[in-house]
Amino acid sequence: MRVLIFISDTGAGHRSVAEAIRGELHTRTNGRVECQVVDFFAEFHVPILRHAPRAYAWLTANALWFYDALFVISNNVVVNRCMSWMLSRVVRHRLIRFLEQSRPDVVISAHPLYVSDALVAARGKTTDFLILSVVSDLVSPHRSWACPSVDMCFAPNSTVGDMMIRLGVPRDRVEVSGFPVRKEFLEFHSKALVLDLRRKLSLEVDSLVVLLSGGGNGAGRIYSITKSLLGFGREMQVVVLAGRNRRLARRIEKNNRESVVVAPSDGNVLDYMIASDLIVGKAGPSTIMESAAVGRPIFLTKEVGRQEQGNIALAKQMGVGAGVFDGRNLEYALLNFTSVSFDLNAPAEALLGARNIAKFVIGHVEAQ
């Protein structure tokens, strides 16, 4: 069985979703699946968009207003159709050659920007395969996620599923799967494992460990939050996940204290999440859902971009997170976090997207 998953490394969330699906496919087929994760815009040399990871990182850190303006403009139905047509024309020949060489049974689009549309256009010119889309935005997805011609569109929750139907995806091609989270996040993590991981990661065993997560680009005021935490009266150890943001990592390390640890960019995020007592970070979908899976409360500082609007309210509604928007608010939350009402009982179905998508893929291939 051959499966292709197309993403773009804008942030870390799309790759996290793809890796969750790939891991589940590998487990359920005992390794009998060839699953390749491909950065769509880089692989096919799409003008401008092939630089999307760097552009996204810069815009969300320095010109979020411009990024949001691009979101709004491209979310217009006419502009969206024009952009979809243009992208399909640009990548057509390279995409067809790639698909002919790969000969996939299933192709999964895990990125919104017209990837599904390009796949639908290419499928008519090459070998036949199943086209699936996996929406990874929790509340405010861009309309480019909604491609009416995909064979199935997987939504993380019913709200997004209903939105895909309103945007034109046939009702019988929309399935609420839950959000794809790697199975390692869903396993039971004992207190003994937490202590072992703290020793392995050279973290303090008895302190309050606060994990700062800025996503793949180290976004969300991580530096100022670190300074605020160091000024609090409570003893704690701060672990910073700076992602690919080397400038942020150097800046924090330059003013480093013994109580601050900058995690290596290639470190295992899961290990640091398990070893922490709580998480502070921006309201990225993967960050929220992975924190819920691990059972750590998350204090959300910022919704970065229009596609994250509503995520803080959703995390609060699910009982897994709360919003903190300034130093005083964050200090109160941290000093009293043991009494904060976190049920940390996210519905199981909300976290089982990878399992449900993998079962669908395997069932389709076996039925052929």
C-alpha positions as CSV (number, residue, x, y, z in Angstrom):
1,M,0.0,0.0,0.0
2,R,1.4,3.4,-1.0
3,V,0.2,6.6,0.7
4,L,1.3,10.2,0.0
5,I,0.7,12.9,2.5
6,F,1.1,16.5,1.2
7,I,1.9,19.3,3.7
8,S,3.7,22.6,4.0
9,D,6.1,23.2,6.9
10,T,4.4,26.5,7.9
11,G,4.7,26.0,11.6
12,A,4.9,22.5,12.9
13,G,1.2,21.5,13.1
14,H,0.7,20.2,9.6
15,R,3.7,17.9,9.9
16,S,2.5,16.7,13.3
17,V,-0.8,15.7,11.8
18,A,0.9,13.9,8.9
19,E,3.2,12.0,11.2
20,A,0.3,11.0,13.4
21,I,-1.5,9.5,10.4
22,R,1.7,7.9,9.1
23,G,2.5,6.3,12.5
24,E,-1.0,4.9,12.8
25,L,-0.9,3.4,9.3
26,H,2.5,1.8,10.0
27,T,1.2,0.3,13.3
28,R,-2.1,-1.0,11.8
29,T,-0.4,-2.6,8.8
30,N,2.6,-4.0,10.7
31,G,4.9,-1.8,8.6
32,R,3.4,-2.9,5.3
33,V,2.7,0.6,4.1
34,E,4.9,3.0,2.1
35,C,3.9,6.4,3.5
36,Q,5.7,9.5,2.3
37,V,5.3,13.0,3.7
38,V,6.0,15.7,1.2
39,D,6.2,19.5,1.4
40,F,3.9,20.3,-1.6
41,F,5.1,23.8,-2.4
42,A,8.8,23.0,-2.0
43,E,8.7,19.8,-4.0
44,F,6.9,21.3,-7.0
45,H,8.8,24.7,-6.8
46,V,5.7,26.8,-6.6
47,P,6.6,30.4,-7.0
48,I,6.4,32.4,-3.8
49,L,4.6,29.6,-1.9
50,R,7.8,27.4,-1.9
51,H,9.1,30.0,0.6
52,A,5.9,29.7,2.7
53,P,7.6,28.3,5.8
54,R,10.0,31.3,6.1
55,A,7.4,33.8,5.0
56,Y,4.9,32.5,7.5
57,A,7.4,32.6,10.3
58,W,8.4,36.2,9.5
59,L,4.9,37.5,8.9
60,T,3.4,36.0,12.1
61,A,6.3,37.4,14.1
62,N,6.6,40.8,12.5
63,A,3.6,41.7,10.4
64,L,0.6,39.7,11.6
65,W,-1.8,42.3,10.4
66,F,-0.5,41.7,6.8
67,Y,-0.8,37.9,7.2
68,D,-4.4,38.3,8.4
69,A,-5.1,40.7,5.5
70,L,-3.9,38.0,3.1
71,F,-6.1,35.4,4.8
72,V,-9.2,37.6,4.5
73,I,-8.5,38.5,0.8
74,S,-7.8,34.9,-0.3
75,N,-10.9,33.7,1.7
76,N,-13.1,35.4,-0.8
77,V,-14.9,32.9,-3.0
78,V,-13.8,34.5,-6.3
79,V,-10.2,35.0,-5.3
80,N,-10.1,31.5,-3.9
81,R,-11.3,30.0,-7.2
82,C,-8.7,32.1,-9.2
83,M,-5.9,31.1,-6.9
84,S,-6.9,27.4,-7.1
85,W,-6.9,27.5,-10.9
86,M,-3.5,29.2,-11.0
87,L,-1.9,26.8,-8.7
88,S,-3.2,23.8,-10.5
89,R,-1.8,25.1,-13.8
90,V,1.6,25.9,-12.3
91,V,2.2,22.5,-10.7
92,R,0.3,20.3,-13.2
93,H,3.2,18.8,-15.2
94,R,5.5,18.3,-12.2
95,L,2.7,16.9,-10.1
96,I,1.6,14.4,-12.8
97,R,5.1,13.1,-13.2
98,F,5.5,12.8,-9.5
99,L,2.3,10.8,-9.2
100,E,3.1,8.6,-12.1
101,Q,6.5,7.7,-10.5
102,S,5.0,7.2,-7.0
103,R,1.8,5.4,-8.1
104,P,0.0,6.0,-4.8
105,D,-3.1,4.2,-3.7
106,V,-4.2,7.1,-1.5
107,V,-3.1,10.8,-1.5
108,I,-3.9,12.9,1.6
109,S,-3.9,16.7,1.6
110,A,-3.0,18.0,5.0
111,H,-2.7,21.6,3.9
112,P,-5.4,24.0,2.8
113,L,-3.9,26.2,0.1
114,Y,-5.4,24.5,-3.1
115,V,-3.5,21.3,-2.7
116,S,-6.7,19.2,-2.9
117,D,-7.8,21.1,-6.0
118,A,-4.5,20.5,-7.7
119,L,-4.7,16.7,-6.9
120,V,-8.2,16.5,-8.4
121,A,-7.1,18.2,-11.6
122,A,-4.0,15.9,-11.8
123,R,-5.9,12.7,-11.1
124,G,-7.7,13.0,-14.5
125,K,-4.3,12.9,-16.3
126,T,-2.6,10.0,-14.5
127,T,-3.3,6.8,-12.5
128,D,-6.3,6.6,-10.3
129,F,-6.0,7.1,-6.5
130,L,-8.1,8.1,-3.6
131,I,-8.0,11.8,-2.5
132,L,-8.6,12.6,1.1
133,S,-8.3,16.0,2.8
134,V,-7.6,16.4,6.6
135,V,-8.6,19.7,8.1
136,S,-6.4,20.6,11.0
137,D,-7.9,24.0,12.0
138,L,-10.3,23.7,15.0
139,V,-12.6,26.7,14.6
140,S,-11.8,29.1,11.8
141,P,-10.6,27.2,8.7
142,H,-9.8,28.9,5.4
143,R,-12.3,28.1,2.6
144,S,-9.5,26.6,0.6
145,W,-9.9,23.5,2.8
146,A,-13.2,22.8,1.2
147,C,-12.7,20.9,-2.1
148,P,-16.0,19.4,-3.3
149,S,-14.3,16.8,-5.5
150,V,-12.2,15.0,-2.8
151,D,-13.4,11.5,-2.0
152,M,-13.6,12.3,1.8
153,C,-12.9,15.3,3.9
154,F,-12.0,14.6,7.5
155,A,-12.9,17.3,10.0
156,P,-11.6,17.6,13.6
157,N,-15.0,18.4,15.1
158,S,-18.6,18.8,14.0
159,T,-18.4,22.6,13.8
160,V,-15.7,22.4,11.2
161,G,-17.5,19.5,9.5
162,D,-20.7,21.7,9.1
163,M,-18.5,24.5,7.8
164,M,-17.1,22.3,5.1
165,I,-20.6,21.3,4.0
166,R,-21.7,25.0,3.9
167,L,-18.6,25.7,1.7
168,G,-19.6,23.1,-0.9
169,V,-18.3,19.7,0.2
170,P,-21.1,17.1,-0.2
171,R,-22.5,16.0,3.1
172,D,-21.7,12.3,2.3
173,R,-18.1,13.2,1.8
174,V,-17.5,14.8,5.2
175,E,-16.6,12.8,8.2
176,V,-15.9,14.0,11.7
177,S,-12.8,12.0,12.6
178,G,-11.4,13.9,15.6
179,F,-7.9,15.6,15.6
180,P,-4.9,13.4,14.5
181,V,-2.6,13.0,17.5
182,R,0.3,10.6,17.6
183,K,-0.5,7.5,19.6
184,E,2.5,8.1,21.9
185,F,0.7,11.2,23.3
186,L,-2.3,9.1,24.2
187,E,-0.5,6.5,26.2
188,F,-0.6,6.4,30.1
189,H,2.3,8.4,31.5
190,S,3.1,7.3,35.1
191,K,4.6,9.5,37.8
192,A,7.7,7.3,37.7
193,L,8.0,8.0,33.9
194,V,7.7,11.7,34.6
195,L,10.6,11.6,37.1
196,D,12.7,9.5,34.8
197,L,12.2,11.9,32.0
198,R,13.1,14.9,34.2
199,R,16.4,13.2,35.1
200,K,17.1,12.3,31.5
201,L,16.4,15.8,30.3
202,S,18.5,17.3,33.2
203,L,15.4,19.0,34.7
204,E,14.7,19.6,38.4
205,V,12.8,16.7,39.9
206,D,11.0,18.6,42.6
207,S,10.3,22.0,41.1
208,L,7.3,23.2,39.2
209,V,8.2,22.7,35.5
210,V,6.6,25.2,33.1
211,L,6.9,24.4,29.4
212,L,6.8,27.4,27.0
213,S,5.8,26.3,23.5
214,G,5.9,28.7,20.6
215,G,5.1,26.1,17.9
216,G,7.5,25.4,15.1
217,N,8.5,29.1,14.7
218,G,8.8,30.1,18.4
219,A,5.8,32.5,18.1
220,G,3.6,34.0,20.8
221,R,5.7,36.4,22.9
222,I,7.9,33.6,24.3
223,Y,10.7,35.9,25.2
224,S,8.6,38.4,27.2
225,I,6.7,35.5,28.9
226,T,10.0,34.0,29.9
227,K,11.1,37.3,31.5
228,S,7.7,37.5,33.3
229,L,8.0,34.0,34.7
230,L,11.5,34.7,36.1
231,G,10.1,37.7,37.9
232,F,7.4,35.7,39.7
233,G,7.8,34.8,43.4
234,R,7.2,31.1,43.0
235,E,10.2,28.7,42.4
236,M,9.9,27.0,39.1
237,Q,11.9,25.8,36.2
238,V,11.1,27.1,32.7
239,V,11.7,25.0,29.6
240,V,11.5,26.9,26.3
241,L,10.6,25.2,23.0
242,A,11.8,27.7,20.4
243,G,11.3,25.5,17.4
244,R,13.2,26.7,14.4
245,N,13.5,30.2,15.8
246,R,17.3,30.3,16.4
247,R,17.2,34.0,17.1
248,L,14.8,33.5,20.0
249,A,16.9,30.6,21.3
250,R,20.1,32.7,21.3
251,R,18.3,35.6,22.9
252,I,17.0,33.5,25.8
253,E,20.4,31.7,26.2
254,K,22.2,35.0,26.3
255,N,20.2,36.0,29.4
256,N,20.1,32.5,30.7
257,R,19.6,31.6,34.3
258,E,20.0,28.2,35.8
259,S,16.2,27.9,36.1
260,V,15.7,28.3,32.3
261,V,16.3,25.5,29.8
262,V,16.2,26.0,26.0
263,A,15.2,22.6,24.5
264,P,17.2,21.6,21.5
265,S,15.4,22.1,18.2
266,D,15.6,18.4,17.4
267,G,14.5,17.4,20.9
268,N,11.5,15.1,21.5
269,V,8.6,17.5,22.2
270,L,6.6,14.7,23.7
271,D,9.2,14.0,26.4
272,Y,9.2,17.7,27.4
273,M,5.4,17.8,27.6
274,I,5.3,14.7,29.8
275,A,8.0,16.0,32.0
276,S,6.2,19.3,32.6
277,D,3.5,20.2,35.1
278,L,1.8,22.7,32.8
279,I,2.2,24.3,29.4
280,V,2.1,27.9,28.3
281,G,1.9,28.8,24.6
282,K,0.1,30.1,21.6
283,A,-3.2,28.6,20.5
284,G,-2.0,26.3,17.8
285,P,-4.3,23.3,17.1
286,S,-1.6,20.7,17.6
287,T,-0.3,22.3,20.8
288,I,-3.8,22.4,22.3
289,M,-4.8,18.8,21.3
290,E,-1.4,17.2,22.2
291,S,-1.5,18.9,25.6
292,A,-5.0,17.5,26.1
293,A,-3.8,14.1,25.1
294,V,-0.9,14.2,27.5
295,G,-3.1,15.5,30.3
296,R,-1.3,18.8,31.0
297,P,-3.3,22.0,31.4
298,I,-2.3,24.7,28.9
299,F,-2.4,28.5,29.4
300,L,-2.9,30.0,25.9
301,T,-1.3,33.4,25.3
302,K,-2.2,34.3,21.8
303,E,-4.1,33.3,18.7
304,V,-1.6,33.8,15.9
305,G,-3.4,34.4,12.7
306,R,-7.1,34.3,11.6
307,Q,-7.0,30.4,11.3
308,E,-6.5,30.2,15.1
309,Q,-9.4,32.5,16.1
310,G,-11.7,30.8,18.5
311,N,-9.1,28.2,19.6
312,I,-8.8,29.6,23.2
313,A,-12.5,29.6,23.7
314,L,-12.6,26.0,22.4
315,A,-9.8,24.9,24.7
316,K,-11.7,26.4,27.6
317,Q,-15.0,24.7,26.5
318,M,-13.2,21.4,26.3
319,G,-11.8,21.8,29.8
320,V,-8.2,21.6,28.8
321,G,-7.0,25.2,28.7
322,A,-7.5,28.8,29.6
323,G,-6.5,32.2,28.1
324,V,-3.8,34.4,29.7
325,F,-3.1,37.7,28.0
326,D,-0.7,39.6,30.2
327,G,2.0,39.1,32.9
328,R,-0.4,39.7,35.9
329,N,-3.0,37.4,34.5
330,L,-0.4,34.7,33.8
331,E,1.2,35.1,37.3
332,Y,-2.2,34.6,39.0
333,A,-2.9,31.5,36.8
334,L,0.5,30.0,37.6
335,L,0.5,30.7,41.3
336,N,-3.0,29.2,41.6
337,F,-2.9,26.6,38.9
338,T,-3.6,23.7,41.2
339,S,-7.0,25.2,42.0
340,V,-7.9,26.1,38.5
341,S,-10.9,24.1,37.2
342,F,-9.3,21.8,34.6
343,D,-11.2,18.6,34.1
344,L,-8.6,17.5,31.5
345,N,-11.1,15.1,30.2
346,A,-11.1,16.0,26.5
347,P,-13.6,13.6,24.8
348,A,-11.7,10.6,23.5
349,E,-13.2,11.0,20.1
350,A,-11.7,14.5,19.8
351,L,-8.2,13.0,19.8
352,L,-8.6,9.9,17.7
353,G,-8.3,11.4,14.2
354,A,-5.2,9.4,13.2
355,R,-6.8,6.1,14.1
356,N,-10.1,6.9,12.3
357,I,-8.3,8.1,9.1
358,A,-6.0,5.2,9.1
359,K,-8.9,2.7,9.4
360,F,-10.6,4.4,6.5
361,V,-7.5,4.3,4.3
362,I,-6.8,0.6,5.1
363,G,-10.5,-0.3,4.5
364,H,-10.5,1.4,1.1
365,V,-7.3,-0.3,-0.1
366,E,-8.3,-3.7,1.1
367,A,-11.7,-3.4,-0.6
368,Q,-10.0,-2.8,-4.0
